[in-house]
Amino acid sequence: MSRRTAVAVLSIIAGALLTVASLAATGPVRLARHPDYHAGKIVFTYLGDLWTANEDGSNVRRITDNTARDVYPRFSPDGRWIAFSSNRYGNYDVFVIPAAGGTAHRLTFHTGNDEVVGWTRDSQNVVFRAARGDGAFPSVAVMYQVSASGGQEKPLPVDWGYWGSFSPDGTSMVFNRHPAVWSRQHYRGSYAADLWTADLAAKSYTRLLGDERYNRYWPMWGADGAIYFVGDPLPGERSLKAGSAEVRKSVNNIYKIPASGGQPVQVTRHTDGSLFWPSMSSDGKVIVYEDDFRIWKLDVASGRTAEIKLDIAADEKENQQEIETIANQVDSFDISPSGRRAVVSVRGQLLTIATDRGDITRIVPDKMASRNDSPKWSADGKLIAFVSDRSGRDEVWVSDPEGRAPKRITDLDNEKGALVWAPDSKTLLYTAADKKLYTYSVADGKTAVITSSELARIGSVSVSPDS
C-alpha cells in the first residue's frame, strides 16, 4: 500500500472512542493560574474561568462562566475592573469586567492574539501585547494600550516587548525587550529574556544586567524603587556551558535589583523551579505568583511568602465522558510492515486500525489523558515507538501493537524527536535537544550516544539497509 493510499484510508476513519476523565477536587486546588492582587483580594484563572478570593483563600467566587478560555486577569489600580484575555471569538482578545462580576466588555477585535499585560497607573487603559507589525520585526510582539471604555489601540513607545510594568509615577516602564518564551527554562544565550527600563517621554532605553545570559522574566516596578523579576542564575554562571547538566539545575525564583542598576538580590527560596506568572499589586506591597501548581503570596516589605490555599467546589463544564467521531484530524501516522494496519496519533491518543477492515485498538490507555504522538512501527512489526507525556514530561516509549506492555526508554530533561527504527528492528534511534543522537537496544534495553553536534540539534536521521 502506498503512503498516498494510506492517507486516503486514514481520512475516512470514524468511530474511535475518546474518554476524558475528570477528578473531583479533594482539597486545595492545583493548577490555579495567572494570579493578581488588589486590596486583600486575588483574581486567578481556574477551569478556564476567572475567580476571585480573599487573600486567605476564603470567599471564592466565579467571575466568568464561559466555555471559552479566560486568562491573564489583572485588577485595575483603582480596583474597579478586571482586564483579561479570552478566545471567545476564536483568537485571544482583550476584555474588561467589573471586579464584582457582571457582563464582560470586548475591547480588541484583531485576528491575532491580544494578551493582557496590565494597566496604566490611572486605570484608564489596558496594556496588552500583540504582533501587528509595529515593532522591530513584523512577527515580533510589542505592547499596546487600549482605553478601558473602548476605542482604537495604540502601541507603546517601545520597539518590541513581551512583558512590562510602569513606574509608580507612570513616566517610565520596565519591560522584557527580547521576545523570549516564558516556558523556555534553563536557557542561556543572547536571546534570553532581558530587562530594560524606558523613559516613555524621551523614548530612551536603558538595559539592566546586560552581561547576564539567564532569563529575567516578568519585570515588576516596586514602590521601593526596585525592579522585581523571575530569574534562575547559578553560581559561576558565566563559566557554565549552555545546555549542560549543570545549567539544567537552575530554578526560578523572584529577585530584585535597584531601578538605577546594581546587583540582583534573591527574594524567594523555592527549590522546585516552577515559579511562574508573578504580579505585583498596584501599591507595590504584595506579589502573588504560581509555584508548584499553587498560588503564593509574597509580602514585599518582609520578604515572607505563604501559600494561598483555595478550596473550590465547582461543577465541571464538560461531561466526564464523551463519545466523539474522529475524521480528518490525524496528527501523524505510520503503516505496519504488512500494510494491513496503521498506527495513528489523533487528539493525543494512539490507535492502531485496519487499513481495509477490522477492529480499532487504543495503545497505552491511561486515566490521565496523556498526549502521545510521533508513532513509528518497527520493521518486524513487533513494536511501536512513540513520544508520550504520561510520566509528566515528553519521553520516548515502545510498546507492542496491542498496548499490553508499554515501556519508557528515556529519562531526559529535554525534547526528543526524529524516531527511526533500524531495518533489522534491533535498535531505535532518536535525537534530543541536547544536540545528541541516541540509540536504544531492544535486546538489553541499553541506551548509548552515537554522536553529538556542537552547533545545533541533529535534524533528520536515516539508517542504511544493512542497519
C-alpha positions as CSV (number, residue, x, y, z in Angstrom):
1,M,0.0,0.0,0.0
2,S,1.4,3.4,-1.0
3,R,1.6,6.3,1.5
4,R,-0.9,8.3,-0.6
5,T,-3.4,5.4,-0.4
6,A,-2.8,5.1,3.3
7,V,-3.5,8.8,3.8
8,A,-6.8,8.4,1.9
9,V,-7.7,5.4,4.1
10,L,-7.0,7.4,7.2
11,S,-9.1,10.3,6.2
12,I,-12.3,8.3,6.5
13,I,-11.6,6.8,9.9
14,A,-14.6,7.1,12.2
15,G,-16.0,5.7,15.4
16,A,-12.9,6.0,17.6
17,L,-13.9,6.4,21.2
18,L,-12.1,9.0,23.3
19,T,-12.7,9.2,27.0
20,V,-11.9,12.3,29.1
21,A,-11.6,11.7,32.8
22,S,-12.2,14.4,35.4
23,L,-11.3,14.1,39.1
24,A,-13.2,15.9,41.8
25,A,-11.3,18.3,44.0
26,T,-10.5,16.7,47.4
27,G,-8.6,19.6,48.9
28,P,-6.9,22.9,47.9
29,V,-7.0,23.0,44.2
30,R,-4.0,22.7,41.9
31,L,-3.4,24.5,38.6
32,A,-5.0,27.8,39.6
33,R,-3.0,30.2,37.4
34,H,-2.2,33.8,36.5
35,P,-2.9,35.4,39.9
36,D,-3.2,39.2,40.6
37,Y,-3.7,41.0,43.9
38,H,-5.6,44.2,45.0
39,A,-6.6,45.4,48.5
40,G,-6.8,42.0,50.1
41,K,-8.3,40.1,47.1
42,I,-6.8,37.9,44.4
43,V,-8.1,37.1,41.0
44,F,-6.9,34.0,39.1
45,T,-7.8,31.5,36.4
46,Y,-9.1,28.0,37.0
47,L,-11.1,25.7,34.8
48,G,-10.8,28.2,32.1
49,D,-12.7,30.9,34.0
50,L,-11.8,33.9,36.3
51,W,-12.3,33.6,40.0
52,T,-11.7,35.9,43.0
53,A,-11.0,35.1,46.6
54,N,-9.8,36.8,49.8
55,E,-6.1,36.7,50.3
56,D,-6.5,33.9,52.9
57,G,-8.3,31.8,50.3
58,S,-11.8,32.3,51.6
59,N,-14.9,33.6,49.8
60,V,-14.0,32.1,46.5
61,R,-16.3,33.4,43.7
62,R,-16.5,32.5,40.0
63,I,-16.5,35.8,38.0
64,T,-16.8,34.4,34.4
65,D,-18.6,31.3,33.2
66,N,-17.9,30.7,29.6
67,T,-17.0,27.7,27.5
68,A,-14.0,29.7,26.1
69,R,-10.7,30.1,27.9
70,D,-10.3,33.3,30.1
71,V,-6.7,34.0,31.1
72,Y,-4.3,36.7,32.3
73,P,-6.6,38.6,34.7
74,R,-5.4,42.0,36.0
75,F,-7.1,44.3,38.5
76,S,-7.2,48.0,37.5
77,P,-5.2,50.1,40.0
78,D,-8.4,51.6,41.4
79,G,-9.8,48.0,41.9
80,R,-13.0,48.6,39.9
81,W,-12.2,46.4,36.9
82,I,-10.5,43.2,35.8
83,A,-8.9,43.1,32.4
84,F,-8.3,39.6,30.9
85,S,-7.8,37.8,27.6
86,S,-10.4,35.4,26.2
87,N,-10.7,33.3,23.0
88,R,-14.5,33.6,22.9
89,Y,-14.3,34.7,19.3
90,G,-11.6,32.4,18.1
91,N,-8.3,34.1,19.0
92,Y,-7.5,35.9,22.2
93,D,-9.0,39.4,22.6
94,V,-8.9,41.8,25.5
95,F,-12.0,42.1,27.7
96,V,-12.8,44.0,30.9
97,I,-15.4,43.0,33.5
98,P,-16.4,44.7,36.8
99,A,-14.4,43.3,39.7
100,A,-17.6,42.3,41.5
101,G,-18.8,40.4,38.4
102,G,-21.1,41.2,35.6
103,T,-21.0,41.4,31.8
104,A,-17.6,41.3,30.0
105,H,-17.0,44.1,27.5
106,R,-14.7,43.3,24.5
107,L,-12.0,45.9,23.7
108,T,-10.0,44.4,20.8
109,F,-11.1,42.9,17.6
110,H,-7.9,41.9,15.8
111,T,-7.5,38.5,14.1
112,G,-4.2,37.8,16.1
113,N,-3.8,37.1,19.8
114,D,-4.1,40.0,22.2
115,E,-2.7,39.0,25.6
116,V,-3.2,41.3,28.7
117,V,-0.1,42.6,30.4
118,G,-1.6,45.1,32.9
119,W,-2.9,48.6,33.2
120,T,-1.7,52.2,33.1
121,R,-1.4,53.8,36.5
122,D,-4.5,55.9,36.1
123,S,-6.7,52.9,35.5
124,Q,-7.8,54.3,32.1
125,N,-6.0,52.0,29.7
126,V,-5.3,48.2,29.5
127,V,-1.9,47.2,28.3
128,F,-1.5,44.1,26.2
129,R,1.0,42.5,23.8
130,A,0.4,41.6,20.2
131,A,2.2,41.1,16.9
132,R,0.8,43.6,14.4
133,G,3.8,44.7,12.5
134,D,4.5,47.8,14.6
135,G,7.7,46.5,16.2
136,A,11.3,45.9,15.2
137,F,10.2,42.9,13.2
138,P,6.7,42.2,11.7
139,S,6.2,38.9,13.6
140,V,7.6,40.1,17.0
141,A,5.1,41.2,19.7
142,V,5.1,44.7,21.0
143,M,3.0,46.3,23.8
144,Y,-0.2,48.3,23.1
145,Q,-2.7,50.2,25.2
146,V,-6.4,50.5,24.7
147,S,-8.9,52.6,26.6
148,A,-11.0,50.6,29.1
149,S,-14.1,52.3,27.6
150,G,-13.2,51.1,24.1
151,G,-11.6,52.7,21.1
152,Q,-8.5,52.3,18.9
153,E,-5.5,50.7,20.5
154,K,-2.0,52.3,20.0
155,P,1.5,50.9,20.5
156,L,3.6,52.0,23.5
157,P,6.8,53.8,22.5
158,V,9.0,50.7,22.8
159,D,10.2,48.8,19.7
160,W,9.3,45.4,21.0
161,G,8.3,43.8,24.3
162,Y,6.8,40.7,25.9
163,W,6.0,41.9,29.5
164,G,6.2,45.2,31.3
165,S,5.3,47.3,34.3
166,F,5.0,51.1,34.8
167,S,7.0,53.0,37.4
168,P,4.8,54.4,40.3
169,D,4.6,57.8,38.6
170,G,3.8,56.3,35.2
171,T,6.6,58.1,33.4
172,S,8.8,55.1,32.9
173,M,8.4,51.4,32.3
174,V,10.5,48.2,32.9
175,F,10.0,45.6,30.2
176,N,11.3,42.4,28.6
177,R,12.6,43.6,25.2
178,H,13.7,40.3,23.6
179,P,10.7,38.1,22.9
180,A,11.8,35.0,24.9
181,V,9.1,32.4,25.5
182,W,8.4,32.2,29.2
183,S,8.4,28.4,29.3
184,R,12.0,28.2,27.9
185,Q,13.5,27.2,31.2
186,H,17.3,26.9,31.8
187,Y,18.0,28.8,28.6
188,R,21.4,30.6,28.3
189,G,22.2,32.8,25.4
190,S,21.8,36.1,23.6
191,Y,18.1,35.7,23.3
192,A,17.4,35.2,26.9
193,A,14.6,37.3,28.4
194,D,16.3,40.6,29.4
195,L,15.4,43.7,31.4
196,W,15.2,47.3,30.0
197,T,13.8,50.5,31.5
198,A,12.3,53.1,29.2
199,D,11.8,56.8,29.7
200,L,8.5,57.0,27.8
201,A,8.6,60.7,27.1
202,A,12.2,60.7,25.9
203,K,11.7,57.3,24.2
204,S,15.1,56.2,25.5
205,Y,16.0,52.8,26.9
206,T,18.5,51.5,29.5
207,R,19.5,47.9,29.8
208,L,19.8,46.3,33.2
209,L,22.1,43.3,33.8
210,G,23.3,43.4,30.3
211,D,26.1,40.9,30.8
212,E,23.9,38.1,32.0
213,R,22.8,35.1,29.9
214,Y,20.0,33.7,32.0
215,N,16.3,34.5,31.6
216,R,14.9,37.5,33.5
217,Y,11.1,37.3,33.2
218,W,8.0,39.3,34.3
219,P,9.6,42.5,35.5
220,M,7.6,44.5,38.1
221,W,8.4,48.0,39.2
222,G,8.1,48.2,43.0
223,A,7.1,51.2,45.2
224,D,10.5,50.8,46.9
225,G,12.5,51.8,43.8
226,A,13.4,48.2,43.0
227,I,12.7,46.1,39.9
228,Y,11.4,42.6,40.8
229,F,11.7,39.8,38.3
230,V,11.9,36.0,37.9
231,G,15.4,34.6,37.2
232,D,17.3,31.4,37.6
233,P,21.1,32.4,38.0
234,L,23.6,29.8,39.1
235,P,26.9,30.2,41.0
236,G,29.7,30.6,38.4
237,E,27.1,31.5,35.8
238,R,29.5,32.8,33.1
239,S,31.6,29.7,33.2
240,L,28.7,27.2,32.6
241,K,28.1,25.8,29.2
242,A,24.7,26.3,27.7
243,G,22.6,23.1,27.6
244,S,24.9,21.3,30.1
245,A,23.6,19.2,33.0
246,E,24.8,21.9,35.4
247,V,22.7,24.6,33.7
248,R,19.6,22.4,33.9
249,K,19.9,22.6,37.7
250,S,18.8,26.2,37.7
251,V,15.5,27.1,39.4
252,N,13.2,30.1,39.1
253,N,12.9,32.5,42.0
254,I,12.0,36.1,42.4
255,Y,14.9,38.6,42.5
256,K,15.1,42.4,42.9
257,I,17.5,45.0,41.6
258,P,17.6,48.8,42.0
259,A,15.9,50.5,39.1
260,S,19.1,52.6,38.7
261,G,21.1,49.4,38.3
262,G,23.2,47.2,40.5
263,Q,23.4,43.6,41.6
264,P,20.3,41.4,41.9
265,V,19.3,40.1,45.3
266,Q,17.3,36.8,45.7
267,V,13.9,37.3,47.4
268,T,12.2,33.9,47.3
269,R,13.8,30.5,48.1
270,H,11.7,27.9,46.2
271,T,13.6,24.8,45.1
272,D,11.3,23.2,42.6
273,G,11.9,25.6,39.7
274,S,8.2,26.0,38.9
275,L,7.8,29.7,39.8
276,F,5.8,31.5,37.0
277,W,3.5,34.4,36.3
278,P,4.1,36.8,39.2
279,S,2.2,40.0,39.5
280,M,2.7,43.0,41.9
281,S,-0.2,44.9,43.5
282,S,-0.6,48.5,42.3
283,D,0.6,49.7,45.7
284,G,3.8,47.7,45.4
285,K,3.2,45.9,48.7
286,V,2.3,42.3,47.6
287,I,3.4,40.0,44.8
288,V,1.3,36.9,44.0
289,Y,2.7,34.1,41.8
290,E,2.4,30.5,40.8
291,D,4.8,27.8,42.2
292,D,4.4,24.0,42.1
293,F,0.9,24.5,40.6
294,R,-0.3,26.5,43.6
295,I,-0.8,30.2,44.3
296,W,1.6,32.0,46.7
297,K,1.7,35.5,48.3
298,L,4.9,37.4,48.9
299,D,4.9,40.3,51.4
300,V,7.4,42.7,49.7
301,A,8.5,44.5,52.9
302,S,9.3,41.4,55.0
303,G,10.1,39.0,52.2
304,R,7.9,36.4,53.8
305,T,5.9,34.0,51.5
306,A,2.9,31.9,52.2
307,E,0.6,29.6,50.1
308,I,-2.9,30.8,49.4
309,K,-5.0,27.6,49.8
310,L,-8.0,27.7,47.6
311,D,-10.8,25.2,48.3
312,I,-13.2,25.2,45.3
313,A,-16.3,23.1,44.9
314,A,-17.5,23.6,41.3
315,D,-19.3,21.6,38.7
316,E,-17.3,20.8,35.6
317,K,-18.4,22.5,32.3
318,E,-18.0,19.3,30.3
319,N,-19.3,15.8,30.8
320,Q,-16.8,13.5,32.4
321,Q,-17.1,11.1,29.4
322,E,-17.7,12.0,25.8
323,I,-18.1,9.9,22.7
324,E,-16.9,11.6,19.6
325,T,-16.5,10.7,16.0
326,I,-13.0,11.5,14.6
327,A,-12.4,12.3,11.0
328,N,-9.7,14.2,9.1
329,Q,-7.9,15.0,12.4
330,V,-4.9,12.7,12.3
331,D,-1.7,14.3,13.6
332,S,0.8,11.6,12.5
333,F,0.7,8.0,11.4
334,D,2.8,5.1,10.3
335,I,2.0,1.9,8.3
336,S,2.8,-1.6,9.6
337,P,5.3,-3.7,7.6
338,S,2.4,-5.8,6.3
339,G,0.4,-2.8,5.2
340,R,-2.7,-4.2,6.8
341,R,-2.7,-1.9,9.8
342,A,-1.8,1.7,10.6
343,V,-0.9,3.4,13.8
344,V,-2.3,6.9,14.1
345,S,-2.0,9.8,16.5
346,V,-5.3,11.7,17.0
347,R,-6.3,14.1,19.8
348,G,-3.2,13.0,21.7
349,Q,-4.1,9.3,21.6
350,L,-2.5,6.4,19.7
351,L,-4.8,4.0,17.8
352,T,-4.0,1.0,15.5
353,I,-6.5,0.5,12.8
354,A,-7.1,-1.9,9.9
355,T,-6.3,-0.2,6.6
356,D,-9.2,-2.2,5.0
357,R,-11.5,-3.5,7.7
358,G,-11.0,-4.7,11.2
359,D,-11.0,-3.5,14.8
360,I,-9.5,-0.4,16.4
361,T,-7.0,-0.8,19.3
362,R,-6.1,2.0,21.6
363,I,-2.4,1.9,22.7
364,V,-1.4,2.8,26.2
365,P,-4.8,4.0,27.5
366,D,-4.5,5.8,30.8
367,K,-6.8,7.7,33.2
368,M,-4.8,10.9,33.0
369,A,-5.5,11.6,29.3
370,S,-1.8,11.9,28.4
371,R,-0.6,13.1,25.0
372,N,1.0,10.6,22.7
373,D,2.3,11.2,19.2
374,S,5.0,10.5,16.5
375,P,4.4,6.7,16.3
376,K,6.9,4.6,14.4
377,W,6.4,0.9,13.6
378,S,9.4,-1.4,13.7
379,A,10.2,-3.3,10.5
380,D,9.4,-6.7,12.1
381,G,6.0,-5.4,13.2
382,K,6.6,-6.3,16.8
383,L,7.0,-2.9,18.4
384,I,5.7,0.7,18.0
385,A,7.9,3.6,19.3
386,F,6.3,6.9,20.2
387,V,6.6,10.1,22.3
388,S,4.3,10.4,25.4
389,D,4.0,12.7,28.4
390,R,2.2,10.2,30.6
391,S,5.2,10.2,33.0
392,G,4.9,14.0,33.4
393,R,7.2,15.1,30.6
394,D,7.7,14.0,27.0
395,E,9.7,10.8,26.8
396,V,10.2,8.0,24.2
397,W,8.2,4.8,24.8
398,V,8.0,1.5,23.0
399,S,5.0,-0.9,23.1
400,D,3.7,-4.0,21.4
401,P,0.9,-3.1,18.9
402,E,-1.8,-4.3,21.3
403,G,-0.6,-1.9,24.0
404,R,-0.1,-4.7,26.6
405,A,3.4,-3.7,27.8
406,P,4.3,-0.1,27.1
407,K,7.9,0.7,28.3
408,R,9.5,4.1,28.8
409,I,13.1,4.1,27.4
410,T,14.3,7.7,28.0
411,D,14.7,9.9,31.1
412,L,16.0,13.2,29.7
413,D,15.0,16.7,30.7
414,N,14.7,18.0,27.1
415,E,12.8,17.5,23.9
416,K,13.1,14.3,21.9
417,G,12.2,13.5,18.3
418,A,13.2,12.1,14.9
419,L,12.4,8.5,15.9
420,V,13.8,6.0,13.4
421,W,14.0,2.2,13.6
422,A,17.0,0.3,12.2
423,P,15.8,-2.1,9.4
424,D,16.7,-5.1,11.5
425,S,14.4,-3.8,14.3
426,K,17.1,-4.4,16.9
427,T,17.7,-0.7,17.7
428,L,15.7,2.6,17.8
429,L,17.4,5.9,17.1
430,Y,16.2,9.3,18.3
431,T,17.5,12.8,18.7
432,A,17.2,15.2,21.7
433,A,17.5,18.9,22.3
434,D,20.9,18.3,24.0
435,K,22.3,18.0,20.4
436,K,22.9,14.3,20.7
437,L,21.9,11.2,18.6
438,Y,20.9,8.2,20.8
439,T,20.4,4.6,20.1
440,Y,18.3,2.1,22.1
441,S,19.0,-1.6,22.0
442,V,15.8,-3.7,22.2
443,A,17.6,-6.8,23.4
444,D,19.2,-5.5,26.5
445,G,17.4,-2.2,27.0
446,K,20.6,-0.2,26.9
447,T,21.0,3.4,25.6
448,A,24.1,4.9,24.0
449,V,25.1,8.1,22.4
450,I,26.2,7.7,18.8
451,T,27.3,11.2,18.0
452,S,26.6,14.8,19.0
453,S,26.7,18.3,17.4
454,E,28.4,21.4,18.7
455,L,26.4,23.9,16.8
456,A,22.7,22.8,16.5
457,R,20.3,20.0,17.3
458,I,20.6,17.0,14.9
459,G,17.7,17.0,12.5
460,S,16.6,14.0,10.3
461,V,18.2,10.6,10.7
462,S,18.4,7.7,8.2
463,V,19.8,4.1,8.7
464,S,21.4,2.1,5.9
465,P,19.6,-1.1,4.7
466,D,22.2,-3.3,6.5
467,S,21.4,-1.5,9.8
